[in-house]
Structure formats: C-alpha cells, structure tokens
C-alpha cells in the first residue's frame, strides 16, 4: 500500500504505548483511524489529546471477546465505509515460573494476546480480500522468536502470533489475495506500560492467597524490577510506529525493532537445526 492518505486504519490497544503511537502515525499520514481499547477512560483521554480535526472513532473493545471485535469492524465500516489497515496490537503480560500460573492467568493473557489477534484476523480479513486491498499488522514480540524466563504465557501467546501471521501470509498467497499484505511486529524493549497490564485484568473469584517461598518471591520481585527498568529505557513507541508505517508501504513481513537482538534469533534456530537443547537467553 504505497498511498495511505485517505485510507482507514483500525488499531487495538490504541489508548497507550505502541497502539497510541500507531494512531498518531496514521493520522500524520492523512488516514482516518478507529482507536480501540478496553480501558475506556484512558481511551477518552488519548483521543482528546490528538490533533484538532483528526478523524478518529474511539471504540471500547475487549479483543478477547469475538463478538466485540465483530462489533468493532461494524463500527469502523459504519463510520468510514471500509477498513484498509488492521493493527491487532492489544497485549498484556503476566510473569511467574510456568508451573505457578493459574488457569485464569492463561485464559487472560492468551485471550488478549492470541485470541485477540485471531478474532481480528477472522473479523477483518474477509473485508480486505473482498475489496482487494489492505494490510494486517499483528503485534508479536521478540518473545515470539525466543523464550524468556518467567514469561511462559506471554512467550506462548507471542510465538502463536508469529506462526499465525506466517500462516495468514501463506493462506492469502494460496487464494491469490495479492492485494492484502501482512506484517508481524516483533519489538524488543519499548517504553510501554505492558508490565502494568494487570490494571485491566478482570477480577477473578478465588480462594485465599498461597504463601510464597521468600527466596522465590525475591527472585520474582527482582525480575519484575529488571523488566520495568529495561522497558523504561526502551525505544520510543513513535519509532516503532514509524517502522510499521514503512513496513505497510514496502510490504515487509517481519518488523524487528532491535537489529542487535538478531543473534538471539539465529542462535535459537541454529540450535534447533543441530538438535541442541535450549539455553538461557542473554537478555540485552
């Protein structure tokens, strides 16, 4: 899609972080934008802070609910007539050793990170195919190309988004839908609030909390502090959004924000090809 001016973009997770940066970048390109987010108050503030005269439709949407994503599509078409760019970007995280995660942890993170993308593809791709033009951008992560400790559910969800995107690319090619492009965004550390994603987690009824081993609790707290620190020193979301805009224009599939992390990817694939076991990633 060489020309973006006048086109319509839908962005989930559009109230903050990469999502809000995408909304801003698309508006700068002269696009009309549907910004969706589960956090109503934050979405209202974000839209109010956009440039005066911006053509933006704000939609509160829980992407883990397929019916709400269908309604998001319908709202976009009702307001702007069609959709050209779909950014399945909403994401959350939860950290712990894999065996300590509850069923509710798995349902929440996979519901947003993986099912949210599944629902977005299911709801919007037929529209793009029918009109013969469009681009789907799925937000994965470097966690979708490697396996970080204390990030089991997040890793699983993002690996799922990568292979889902690769399969979408292949399926579109097989049916001859050459006008519909696909990109998978795999960012490293970016200045977002994903480590605070629990603020939007649905409350779960349960029993009493289980006392945690002090050493384990200290390890978990130390890792969380480390993650918060590297996120704070990460890329500006605007820089990531600029890479996405360029990928849409040039029809680039993999969007990697941190070239210096490439050895983590190649090292993993080489070990797989040799039949070697995994090793603890060296976190940049």
C-alpha positions, 0 to 999 in steps of 0.5 A: 500500500504505497498511498495511505492518505485517505485510507482507514486504519483500525488499531487495538490497544490504541489508548497507550504505548505502541497502539497510541503511537500507531494512531498518531502515525496514521493520522500524520499520514492523512488516514482516518483511524478507529482507536480501540481499547478496553480501558475506556477512560484512558481511551477518552483521554488519548483521543482528546489529546490528538490533533484538532480535526483528526478523524478518529472513532474511539471504540471500547473493545475487549479483543478477547471477546469475538463478538466485540471485535465483530462489533468493532469492524461494524463500527469502523465500516459504519463510520468510514465505509471500509477498513484498509489497515488492521493493527491487532496490537492489544497485549498484556503480560503476566510473569511467574515460573510456568508451573505457578500460573493459574488457569485464569492467568492463561485464559487472560493473557492468551485471550488478549494476546492470541485470541485477540489477534485471531478474532481480528484476523477472522473479523477483518480479513474477509473485508480486505480480500473482498475489496482487494486491498489492505494490510494486517499488522499483528503485534508479536514480540521478540518473545515470539522468536525466543523464550524468556524466563518467567514469561511462559504465557506471554512467550506462548501467546507471542510465538502463536502470533508469529506462526499465525501471521506466517500462516495468514501470509501463506493462506492469502498467497494460496487464494491469490489475495495479492492485494492484502499484505501482512506484517508481524511486529516483533519489538524488543524493549519499548517504553510501554506500560505492558508490565502494568497490564494487570490494571485491566485484568478482570477480577477473578473469584478465588480462594485465599492467597498461597504463601510464597517461598521468600527466596522465590518471591525475591527472585520474582520481585527482582525480575519484575524490577529488571523488566520495568527498568529495561522497558523504561529505557526502551525505544520510543513507541513513535519509532516503532510506529514509524517502522510499521508505517514503512513496513505497510508501504514496502510490504515487509513481513517481519518488523524487528525493532532491535537489529542487535537482538538478531543473534538471539534469533539465529542462535535459537534456530541454529540450535534447533537445526543441530538438535541442541537443547535450549539455553538461557537467553542473554537478555540485552 
